[in-house]
Amino acid sequence: MKRASLLRVFEAAAVILLPIALVGSAFLEAEAAAALSLLCVVLALTPFLLSFENKKPRPRDLVPIAVMSVIAALGRTLFSAIPSFQPASAIILITAITFGQDAGFLTGALTALSSNLLLGQGPWTPWQMYAWGMIGFFGGLFYRAGFFRKRFFLLLFGFISGILFGWFMDLWYVLGFIRPVNPAAFLAAFASSAWMDVIHGISTVLFLLLLEKPWGKKLYRIREKYGIGPEVKEK
């Protein structure tokens, strides 16, 4: 099996096995569960990063990712006074549908890492890197599969991704700080953050409506001029 194909298998395994490993860690003591869950997330990040590196990206391939992740990080920081209202998820999605799922994943991961340099690093950072990376990865994957031919489905994905991002971070909170871990603990965590998750979803939709078409056209021209990313349909 070629290395690229093997890495794709590892990516699929990371997506499938990570939730199982995280649920399993809930049965350990609090300190061990927090450490194991953090290790699981870091390991899950690895095949996606290696897959991008395996393509031997040129400097021109890295520049859009770096620029878009910085813009997303600054946007998140700019709106940090409003809980969960930020453009990061929308910018990550716009990058993903233009430059592909690998670029989307890396943009999401770098957005979390770079924005937390300003907002605060901690054990939550790898979780945010993975969560935003998955938004970019699946956003690019679904776009290439044709699921976003109607803009409504892109907006729907943006809204749902904001909700799922919040749920994933609730999982980190429960595994790291709540004992005993039981369905009531998860329900309480999800309920307490529900309004913030909805705000995240709504803000993602709003910024997609505002930015996706004008930014998408400009990014598409850059993609075509410099031959960056997979083949996509003209915007």
C-alpha positions in Angstrom: 0.0 0.0 0.0 1.3 3.4 -0.9 2.2 5.8 1.9 -0.5 8.3 0.9 -3.2 5.6 0.9 -1.9 4.3 4.3 -2.2 7.8 5.7 -5.7 8.1 4.5 -6.5 4.8 6.3 -5.0 6.3 9.5 -7.1 9.4 9.0 -10.3 7.4 8.8 -9.2 5.4 11.9 -8.6 8.6 13.8 -12.1 9.9 13.0 -13.7 6.6 14.0 -11.6 5.5 16.9 -11.1 8.9 18.7 -14.7 9.0 20.1 -14.4 5.4 21.3 -11.1 6.1 23.0 -12.5 9.3 24.6 -15.5 7.5 26.0 -13.3 4.7 27.3 -11.1 7.3 29.1 -14.2 8.4 31.1 -14.0 5.2 33.2 -10.5 6.2 34.5 -9.7 8.4 37.4 -10.0 12.1 36.6 -6.3 12.8 36.2 -5.7 9.7 34.1 -8.8 10.4 32.0 -7.7 14.0 31.3 -4.2 12.9 30.3 -5.4 10.0 28.2 -8.0 12.1 26.4 -5.3 14.7 25.6 -3.0 12.0 24.3 -5.8 10.6 22.1 -6.5 13.9 20.5 -2.8 14.6 19.8 -2.4 11.2 18.2 -5.5 11.8 16.1 -4.0 15.0 14.8 -0.9 13.2 13.6 -2.1 11.4 10.5 -3.8 14.5 9.1 -0.6 16.5 9.5 1.5 13.7 8.0 -0.8 13.4 5.1 -0.3 17.0 4.2 3.4 16.7 4.7 3.5 13.6 2.5 2.3 15.7 -0.5 5.6 17.7 -0.2 3.8 21.1 -0.2 5.5 24.0 -2.0 5.8 27.4 -0.4 2.9 28.6 -2.6 0.7 25.8 -1.1 1.5 27.0 2.5 0.9 30.7 2.0 -2.9 30.6 1.7 -3.1 28.3 4.7 -0.9 30.6 6.8 -2.8 33.7 5.7 -6.3 32.3 6.2 -5.4 30.8 9.6 -4.1 34.2 10.8 -7.2 36.0 9.5 -9.4 33.4 11.3 -7.4 33.7 14.5 -7.5 37.5 14.4 -11.3 37.4 13.7 -11.8 35.1 16.6 -9.8 37.5 18.8 -11.6 40.5 17.6 -15.0 39.1 18.5 -13.8 37.5 21.7 -15.8 39.9 23.9 -19.0 38.3 22.5 -19.2 34.6 23.7 -19.0 32.1 20.8 -19.7 34.8 18.2 -16.7 34.6 15.8 -15.9 34.1 12.1 -13.2 31.4 12.5 -15.4 28.5 11.5 -16.7 30.3 8.4 -13.2 31.3 7.3 -11.9 27.7 7.8 -14.8 26.4 5.7 -14.1 28.9 2.9 -10.5 27.8 2.8 -11.5 24.1 2.8 -14.0 24.4 -0.1 -11.4 26.3 -2.2 -8.1 24.6 -1.4 -9.3 21.1 -0.3 -9.9 19.2 2.8 -6.2 18.9 3.8 -5.8 22.6 3.6 -9.0 23.0 5.5 -7.8 20.7 8.3 -4.5 22.5 8.6 -6.1 25.9 8.6 -8.5 24.8 11.4 -5.7 23.4 13.5 -3.5 26.4 13.1 -6.4 28.8 13.8 -6.8 27.2 17.3 -3.1 27.2 18.0 -2.4 30.8 16.8 -5.5 32.4 18.3 -4.8 30.8 21.7 -1.4 32.5 21.7 -3.5 35.6 22.4 -6.5 34.1 24.2 -4.7 31.6 26.3 -3.1 28.2 25.7 -4.0 25.1 27.8 -5.0 21.5 27.6 -8.0 22.5 25.6 -5.9 23.7 22.6 -5.3 20.3 21.0 -9.1 19.6 21.3 -9.9 22.9 19.6 -7.2 22.1 16.9 -8.9 18.8 16.2 -12.4 20.2 16.3 -11.7 23.0 13.9 -9.5 20.8 11.8 -12.4 18.4 11.4 -14.7 21.2 10.3 -12.2 22.1 7.6 -11.6 18.5 6.7 -15.2 17.5 6.3 -16.2 20.8 4.8 -13.6 20.3 2.0 -14.6 16.6 1.6 -18.3 17.3 1.4 -17.7 20.1 -1.1 -15.7 17.9 -3.4 -18.4 15.2 -3.1 -20.9 17.7 -4.4 -23.0 18.1 -1.2 -22.8 21.9 -1.3 -24.1 22.4 -4.8 -27.0 24.3 -3.2 -25.7 27.0 -0.9 -28.4 26.1 1.7 -26.5 22.9 2.5 -23.2 24.7 3.1 -25.0 27.1 5.5 -26.6 24.1 7.2 -23.3 22.4 7.6 -21.8 25.7 9.0 -24.6 25.9 11.6 -24.3 22.2 12.6 -20.5 22.4 12.8 -20.8 25.3 15.3 -23.0 23.1 17.5 -20.7 20.0 17.2 -17.7 22.1 18.0 -19.3 23.1 21.3 -20.3 19.5 22.0 -16.8 18.3 21.4 -15.4 20.9 23.8 -18.1 19.9 26.4 -16.7 16.4 26.1 -13.2 17.7 27.1 -14.7 19.5 30.1 -16.6 16.5 31.4 -13.8 14.0 30.9 -11.3 16.4 32.6 -13.3 17.8 35.4 -16.5 16.0 36.3 -16.7 12.8 38.4 -18.5 10.6 38.3 -19.0 10.6 34.5 -22.5 9.6 33.6 -25.2 10.6 31.1 -26.5 13.2 33.5 -23.1 14.9 33.5 -22.9 15.1 29.7 -26.5 16.4 29.5 -25.8 19.1 32.1 -22.7 20.2 30.2 -24.5 20.2 26.9 -27.5 22.1 28.3 -25.4 24.7 30.0 -23.5 25.6 26.8 -26.4 25.2 24.4 -27.0 28.9 23.9 -23.3 29.5 23.2 -23.2 26.6 20.7 -26.3 28.1 18.9 -24.6 31.5 18.8 -21.5 29.8 17.3 -23.7 28.1 14.6 -25.5 31.3 13.8 -22.4 33.4 13.6 -20.9 30.8 11.2 -23.9 31.1 9.0 -23.8 34.9 9.1 -20.1 35.1 8.2 -20.6 32.5 5.4 -23.3 34.7 3.9 -21.1 37.7 4.2 -17.8 36.3 3.1 -18.1 33.1 1.1 -18.9 34.5 -2.3 -16.6 37.5 -2.5 -13.7 35.8 -0.7 -14.3 32.6 -2.6 -14.0 34.3 -6.0 -10.7 35.9 -5.0 -9.3 32.7 -3.5 -10.4 30.7 -6.6 -8.4 33.1 -8.8 -5.3 32.6 -6.6 -5.8 28.8 -6.6 -6.0 28.8 -10.4 -3.1 31.3 -11.0 -0.7 29.4 -8.8 -2.0 25.8 -9.2 -2.9 25.3 -5.5 -5.1 22.5 -4.2 -7.4 20.1 -5.9 -9.7 20.8 -8.8 -12.8 22.7 -7.8 -15.7 24.2 -9.6 -15.5 27.9 -10.4 -17.3 30.1 -8.0 
